[in-house]
């Protein structure tokens, strides 16, 4: 086959998606770099599957249009470090051939090389011996052979050979791979994709099945890596939907984006920063996902937020049942060691620590603007070593996702419908292990009703809230979901909210200050609350939460 049009390219992507799905587990077993969390195959599969979903309604024979659909969908659906790099390869590929109706092998190789350039440019600190190396070497060598024979089937076949040769060398190019004595997982996935695309050119169709189509006996020993060695624990991903009007940022200037890149680079590693039309796709490993989110909110609203604890993922990989490690994608149900266990949804190191101190067995990362999936919550329930698991969603938007777990879990799951973090803390403090579950639930519901929750946040854009007009940059004072005040000055907002909250008798006031609040600023806030709550016991604690500068619990 000499040329590739949109119809053929669609078949190539469909083949690639099926092949990655069939081989994701062997690829997962190689995944020790950049973090030994065993999810590269899964992330690559989810990323390319985002493209196949878009292609189901695409009938164009124009490869430029089809490739554009693929590239855009993969950027938006990219998961994990490997998935984001894969999306960059295909987005750069699409941009190179955007005006072409069909391409030959020479154009395919050149387009893939353009994708490689896009990937290298987006990654702050690219590492060799990875998918980057294999895609670069194979596309460069394919460009050379295409000068002799530009037919698509010849060039792609040669490119696959070059890619497999480069893949075999990755074990010696990266010290982490050398330690584990395995090839790179992302690079392996790239070769699986190339092979599937080649087979599509030959008329073969790959179907998704449980069978592995590219068997590998290699697997990393994840127990040789310690979870404590993972310097930055949270794999943080999201999309910034850019707002370019009256927001104080001239986003036409690349310098504005460079400021955001610099901040993200300063708080973690494995940063991938993808600018595409009106969005920025961000991937970063960090110990402070809240700061990454807060900084990015200055540029627009966020979507597709995912935060995963890679230390927990690594630990799951080395849990032993008999002699076989628990594999990602398979559910591990922790054996029961007690009657009751608890799962809390929250974000912020300080708030997480409080929930653990008062009895939460597992924490699910989430909260306002960061809604975890039902699967995320179910995994935490599965990992809780008890017969009965109490779940505290701590956000009204998460309650429904949590409720889906009741029918899905083998354990007895009870959802306590907490709508705020203070409600969750109050509910857990009411828990009595000697009571039956219905008695505990009733006591917790009553405790929730007696807690008042204050929140201080800021508006990222002009909007309406409770019928009131909000200006971007305003600080908002919210009491039990009702907007009390908005002001350009945070201390004025705190003062007005404190005055409103103090109208009801209060014995205990607990204030968590957020990730972007300094100790000096928190001291000023403490003095304001102290003036309004003269007889209450006040505790000011570092919550480290994103979105909210202050979370206040009044009881």
C-alpha positions in Angstrom: 0.0 0.0 0.0 1.6 3.2 -1.2 -0.7 5.8 0.5 -2.7 6.3 3.6 -6.0 8.2 3.6 -8.4 9.1 6.4 -10.3 5.8 6.2 -7.1 3.7 6.4 -5.7 5.9 9.2 -8.9 5.3 11.2 -8.4 1.5 10.9 -4.8 1.9 12.0 -5.8 3.8 15.1 -8.6 1.3 15.9 -6.0 -1.5 15.5 -3.6 0.3 17.8 -6.2 0.8 20.5 -7.2 -2.9 20.5 -3.5 -4.0 20.6 -2.7 -1.7 23.5 -5.8 -2.9 25.4 -4.8 -6.5 24.8 -1.2 -5.9 25.9 -1.7 -3.3 28.7 -0.9 -5.8 31.5 2.5 -7.0 30.1 3.3 -3.3 29.6 2.3 -2.5 33.2 4.7 -5.2 34.4 7.6 -3.2 32.8 6.7 0.1 34.3 9.4 1.2 36.8 10.2 4.6 35.2 9.8 7.4 36.0 7.9 5.9 39.0 7.4 2.1 39.8 3.6 2.3 39.9 2.8 -0.2 37.2 0.2 1.7 35.1 1.8 2.7 31.8 -0.1 0.2 29.7 -3.4 1.2 31.4 -2.7 4.9 30.8 -1.7 4.4 27.2 -4.8 2.3 26.6 -7.1 5.0 28.1 -5.4 7.7 26.1 -5.7 6.1 22.7 -9.2 4.9 23.5 -10.2 8.5 23.9 -9.4 8.8 20.2 -11.3 5.7 19.1 -14.4 7.0 20.8 -14.2 10.2 18.7 -13.6 8.2 15.6 -16.8 6.2 15.9 -18.7 9.1 14.3 -15.9 10.1 11.8 -16.5 9.1 8.2 -14.0 11.4 6.5 -11.5 10.0 4.0 -9.3 13.1 4.5 -6.3 12.0 6.7 -5.6 15.6 7.8 -9.1 15.8 9.3 -9.0 12.3 10.9 -5.5 12.9 12.3 -6.7 16.2 13.8 -9.6 14.4 15.5 -7.2 11.8 16.9 -4.7 14.3 18.2 -7.2 16.5 19.9 -9.0 13.6 21.5 -5.8 12.1 22.8 -4.6 15.4 24.3 -7.8 15.8 26.2 -8.0 12.2 27.2 -4.3 11.6 28.0 -3.6 9.8 31.2 -0.3 9.5 33.0 3.2 10.5 31.9 3.2 7.9 29.0 -0.3 8.8 27.9 0.5 12.5 27.7 3.7 11.8 25.7 1.7 9.5 23.4 -0.9 12.2 22.8 1.9 14.7 22.0 3.3 12.4 19.3 -0.1 12.1 17.6 -1.0 15.8 18.0 2.3 16.8 16.5 1.8 14.2 13.8 -1.6 15.7 13.0 -0.3 19.3 12.8 2.3 18.3 10.2 -0.3 16.8 7.8 -3.2 19.1 8.5 -3.6 20.2 4.9 -3.1 16.7 3.3 -5.9 14.4 2.1 -3.6 11.4 2.0 0.1 10.7 2.8 2.8 8.3 1.7 5.4 6.7 4.0 7.8 9.6 3.7 5.1 12.0 5.0 4.2 9.6 7.8 7.8 9.4 9.0 8.2 13.2 8.8 4.9 13.8 10.6 5.9 11.4 13.4 9.2 13.2 13.7 7.2 16.4 14.1 5.3 14.7 17.0 8.6 13.8 18.6 9.7 17.4 18.5 6.4 18.4 20.1 7.0 15.9 22.9 10.5 17.0 23.6 9.4 20.7 23.7 6.6 20.0 26.1 8.7 18.0 28.6 10.7 20.1 31.0 13.4 17.4 31.6 13.2 14.7 28.9 14.9 11.4 29.8 16.5 9.1 27.2 16.0 5.4 27.1 12.2 5.9 27.0 9.4 6.3 24.4 11.0 9.6 23.5 14.2 7.9 22.4 12.5 5.0 20.5 10.1 7.3 18.6 12.9 9.7 17.7 15.3 7.1 16.5 12.7 5.1 14.6 11.2 8.2 12.8 14.6 9.6 11.9 15.7 6.3 10.4 12.4 5.9 8.6 12.8 9.3 7.0 16.1 8.1 5.6 14.7 4.9 4.1 11.7 6.7 2.7 14.0 8.6 0.4 14.6 5.3 -1.4 11.1 3.9 -1.3 8.3 6.2 0.0 5.5 3.6 -0.1 3.6 3.6 3.2 3.7 -0.2 3.9 7.5 -0.3 3.3 8.3 2.7 5.5 6.1 1.6 8.4 7.5 -1.9 8.3 11.1 -0.5 8.4 10.1 2.0 11.1 8.8 -0.9 13.3 12.1 -2.7 12.8 14.1 0.4 13.9 11.7 0.9 16.8 12.2 -2.7 18.1 16.0 -2.4 17.8 15.9 0.9 19.8 13.5 -0.7 22.4 16.0 -3.4 23.1 18.7 -0.8 23.9 16.6 1.1 26.5 17.5 -1.2 29.3 21.1 0.0 29.0 20.2 3.7 28.5 18.4 4.4 31.7 19.8 3.5 35.2 16.4 2.7 36.6 15.6 0.3 33.8 19.1 -1.2 34.2 18.4 -1.8 37.9 15.2 -3.6 37.1 16.7 -5.3 34.0 13.7 -4.4 31.9 13.0 -2.4 28.7 11.0 0.8 28.9 7.3 0.3 29.3 6.2 3.4 27.3 8.6 2.5 24.5 7.2 -1.0 24.4 3.7 0.5 24.1 4.9 2.6 21.2 6.2 -0.5 19.4 2.9 -2.3 20.0 1.1 0.6 18.4 3.4 0.7 15.4 3.0 -3.1 14.9 -0.8 -2.8 15.0 -0.7 0.1 12.5 1.4 -2.0 10.2 -1.0 -4.9 10.4 -3.9 -2.6 9.5 -2.0 -1.6 6.3 -1.8 -5.3 5.5 -5.5 -5.7 6.0 -5.4 -7.3 9.4 -8.0 -6.4 12.0 -7.1 -6.7 15.7 -10.0 -7.2 18.1 -10.0 -6.3 21.8 -9.9 -9.5 23.8 -8.4 -11.0 26.9 -5.6 -12.5 24.8 -2.2 -10.9 24.8 -1.2 -10.4 21.2 2.4 -9.5 21.8 3.5 -11.8 24.6 6.5 -10.8 26.8 8.1 -12.8 29.5 9.8 -9.7 31.0 8.5 -8.2 34.2 10.0 -5.9 36.8 10.5 -6.8 40.4 8.6 -4.0 42.0 9.6 -5.1 45.5 13.1 -4.0 44.7 11.9 -0.4 44.8 10.7 1.3 48.0 7.6 3.5 48.1 9.6 5.9 50.3 12.0 6.4 47.3 9.2 8.1 45.3 10.2 11.7 46.0 7.0 13.3 44.7 3.9 11.2 45.6 1.0 12.6 43.6 0.6 12.1 39.9 -1.4 15.2 39.1 -3.2 15.8 35.8 -5.8 18.3 34.5 -6.8 20.5 31.7 -6.8 24.3 31.9 -9.5 25.8 29.7 -8.0 29.1 28.9 -10.0 32.3 29.5 -8.5 35.2 27.6 -10.6 38.1 28.5 -10.4 40.8 31.2 -8.4 38.5 33.5 -5.2 40.4 33.9 -3.3 38.0 31.7 -2.3 38.6 28.2 -2.2 34.9 27.2 -1.1 35.8 23.7 2.3 36.2 25.3 4.2 33.0 25.8 5.8 34.6 28.9 2.6 34.1 30.8 2.7 30.4 30.2 6.3 30.3 31.1 5.5 31.6 34.5 3.0 28.8 35.1 5.5 26.2 33.8 8.2 27.6 36.2 5.9 27.3 39.2 4.9 23.8 38.3 8.5 22.8 37.7 9.5 24.2 41.1 7.1 22.0 43.0 7.7 18.6 41.4 9.1 16.6 38.5 8.0 14.7 35.4 6.3 17.9 34.2 4.6 17.7 30.8 3.1 21.0 29.7 1.0 20.8 26.5 -0.4 24.0 24.9 -3.1 23.1 22.3 -5.6 25.8 21.0 -7.6 27.0 24.0 -6.4 24.4 26.5 -3.3 23.5 28.4 -2.9 19.9 29.4 -0.7 19.5 32.5 0.9 16.5 34.0 3.2 16.8 37.0 4.4 14.6 39.9 4.3 16.7 43.1 3.8 16.6 46.8 1.5 19.7 46.6 -1.2 19.1 44.0 -3.2 21.9 45.6 -0.6 24.5 44.7 -0.5 23.2 41.1 -4.3 23.6 40.9 -4.4 27.0 42.6 -1.8 28.4 40.3 -3.4 27.1 37.2 -6.8 28.5 38.1 -5.4 31.9 37.4 -5.5 31.1 33.7 -8.9 29.6 33.4 -11.2 26.9 34.7 -10.1 23.3 35.2 -11.5 20.0 33.9 -10.5 16.3 33.7 -8.7 16.5 37.1 -7.0 13.4 38.3 -4.7 13.0 41.3 -3.3 9.6 42.2 -1.0 8.6 45.1 1.9 6.8 43.4 3.3 5.5 46.7 0.0 3.7 47.2 0.0 2.4 43.6 3.5 1.0 44.1 2.5 -0.6 47.4 -0.4 -2.3 45.6 2.0 -3.7 43.1 4.0 -5.5 45.8 1.2 -6.8 48.0 1.6 -10.6 47.9 -1.4 -13.0 47.8 0.3 -16.4 47.9 3.2 -15.8 45.5 1.5 -13.6 42.9 1.5 -9.8 43.1 -1.8 -8.0 42.8 -1.9 -6.5 39.3 -3.3 -3.1 38.4 -6.8 -3.4 37.1 -7.5 -6.4 39.3 -9.4 -5.7 42.5 -7.6 -6.5 45.7 -10.1 -7.0 48.6 -8.3 -6.5 51.9 -9.2 -9.3 54.4 -11.2 -8.2 57.3 -9.4 -7.4 60.6 -12.1 -5.5 62.4 -15.8 -4.7 62.2 -15.7 -1.0 61.1 -13.4 0.9 58.8 -13.6 4.4 57.3 -12.8 6.1 54.0 -12.7 9.9 53.7 -12.6 12.1 50.6 -10.4 15.2 51.1 -7.4 17.1 49.8 -4.5 18.9 51.6 -1.8 17.2 53.7 -3.0 18.8 57.0 -6.6 17.8 56.5 -5.6 14.3 55.4 -3.6 13.9 58.6 -6.5 15.0 60.7 -8.8 12.4 59.1 -6.2 9.7 59.6 -5.6 10.7 63.3 -9.3 10.4 64.0 -9.7 7.0 62.5 -9.9 7.1 58.6 -8.2 4.0 57.2 -8.0 5.3 53.7 -8.1 8.7 52.0 -9.4 9.4 48.5 -8.0 12.5 46.9 -10.8 14.9 46.0 -13.0 17.8 46.9 -14.3 20.9 45.2 -13.3 20.9 41.5 -11.6 17.5 42.0 -14.3 14.9 42.0 -13.0 11.4 42.3 -14.6 8.6 40.3 -16.7 5.8 41.7 -13.8 3.5 40.9 -11.4 5.6 43.0 -13.7 5.4 46.0 -14.3 1.6 45.4 -10.6 0.9 45.4 -10.3 2.7 48.8 -13.2 0.7 50.1 -11.6 -2.6 48.9 -8.4 -1.7 50.6 -10.1 -1.1 54.0 -9.6 -4.2 56.2 -13.1 -4.3 57.8 -16.5 -5.9 57.3 -18.3 -2.6 57.3 -16.9 0.5 55.6 -18.2 4.0 56.3 -17.6 6.5 53.5 -17.5 10.3 54.1 -17.7 12.1 50.7 -17.3 15.6 52.3 -18.7 17.3 49.2 -22.2 17.3 47.8 -20.9 16.6 44.3 -19.2 13.3 45.4 -22.1 11.8 47.4 -23.7 10.2 44.3 -20.4 8.7 43.1 -19.9 7.2 46.5 -23.4 5.8 46.6 -22.7 3.7 43.5 -20.1 1.7 45.5 -22.8 0.3 47.8 -23.9 -2.3 45.2 -20.5 -2.8 43.8 -18.5 -3.8 46.9 -18.4 -7.2 48.6 -18.2 -5.3 51.9 -21.1 -3.6 53.7 -20.8 0.0 52.6 -22.5 2.8 54.4 -22.4 6.3 53.0 -22.5 9.2 55.5 -23.7 12.1 53.4 -21.2 14.7 54.5 -21.2 17.8 52.3 -18.1 19.5 53.8 -14.8 18.6 55.5 -16.0 20.0 58.9 -19.1 17.8 58.7 -16.9 14.7 57.9 -14.7 15.4 60.9 -17.6 15.9 63.2 -19.3 12.7 62.0 -16.2 10.6 62.6 -15.7 12.1 66.1 -19.2 10.9 66.9 -18.4 7.3 65.9 -18.7 4.6 68.6 -17.4 1.2 67.8 -19.6 -0.4 70.4 -22.8 0.8 68.6 -24.6 -1.0 65.8 -24.3 0.6 62.3 -27.8 2.1 62.3 -27.2 3.7 65.7 -23.9 5.1 64.5 -25.4 6.5 61.3 -28.2 8.3 63.2 -25.6 9.8 65.6 -23.4 11.0 62.8 -26.4 12.5 60.9 -27.3 14.4 64.0 -23.7 15.6 64.4 -23.6 16.8 60.8 -26.7 19.0 61.5 -25.0 20.7 64.4 -21.9 21.8 62.4 -21.7 25.1 60.6 -19.2 25.3 57.8 -17.5 28.5 56.7 -15.4 28.8 53.5 -13.2 31.5 52.1 -12.3 31.2 48.5 -11.8 33.5 45.5 -13.5 33.9 42.1 -11.4 32.9 39.1 -13.7 34.6 36.7 -16.8 36.9 36.6 -20.0 35.0 37.5 -23.3 34.9 39.4 -23.5 33.2 42.8 -26.9 33.0 44.6 -28.1 35.8 42.3 -25.2 38.1 43.2 -22.7 39.4 40.7 -19.2 38.3 41.4 -16.1 39.9 39.9 -12.9 37.9 39.1 -10.5 38.1 42.0 -13.2 38.7 44.6 -12.8 36.8 47.9 -16.0 34.9 48.7 -17.3 34.3 52.2 -19.7 31.3 52.2 -21.6 29.9 55.2 -23.3 26.5 54.8 -23.4 27.0 51.1 -24.8 30.5 51.1 -22.8 33.5 49.9 -22.5 35.9 52.8 -20.1 38.4 51.3 -17.7 39.1 48.5 -14.8 41.6 48.7 -11.5 42.4 47.0 -9.8 42.3 50.4 -9.5 38.9 52.1 -9.4 40.2 55.7 -12.6 42.2 55.1 -14.2 39.0 53.8 -13.0 37.0 56.8 -14.3 39.7 59.2 -17.8 39.7 57.6 -18.0 35.9 57.6 -16.7 35.7 61.2 -19.3 38.2 62.3 -22.1 36.2 60.7 -20.9 32.9 62.1 -20.6 34.3 65.6 -24.4 35.1 65.7 -25.0 31.6 67.0 -23.4 30.1 70.2 -20.1 28.4 69.5 -17.9 26.4 71.8 -15.3 25.1 69.3 -14.0 26.8 66.2 -11.5 24.9 64.0 -9.9 26.8 61.1 -7.9 25.1 58.4 -5.8 27.4 56.2 -5.0 26.5 52.6 -1.9 25.8 50.7 -1.4 29.4 49.5 -1.9 31.0 52.9 1.2 32.1 54.7 1.6 31.7 58.5 1.6 35.5 58.9 -1.7 35.7 57.0 -3.2 32.9 59.1 -2.2 34.7 62.3 -4.1 37.8 61.1 -7.2 35.6 60.3 -6.9 34.1 63.8 -7.0 37.5 65.4 -10.1 38.4 63.5 -11.9 35.3 64.6 -10.7 35.7 68.1 -12.4 39.2 68.3 -15.7 37.8 67.1 -15.6 34.5 69.1 -14.5 35.7 72.5 -15.7 32.6 74.5 -15.0 29.9 71.9 -11.9 27.6 71.9 -10.2 28.4 68.6 -7.7 26.1 66.7 -5.9 27.3 63.6 -4.4 24.4 61.7 -2.4 24.1 58.3 -4.9 22.2 56.1 -2.9 22.6 52.9 -6.1 22.4 50.9 -6.5 23.9 47.4 -9.4 26.1 46.3 -10.3 27.3 49.8 -8.1 29.8 51.6 -9.9 28.9 54.9 -12.2 26.1 55.9 -14.0 26.9 59.2 -15.9 24.5 61.5 -18.1 25.9 64.2 -19.7 23.7 66.8 
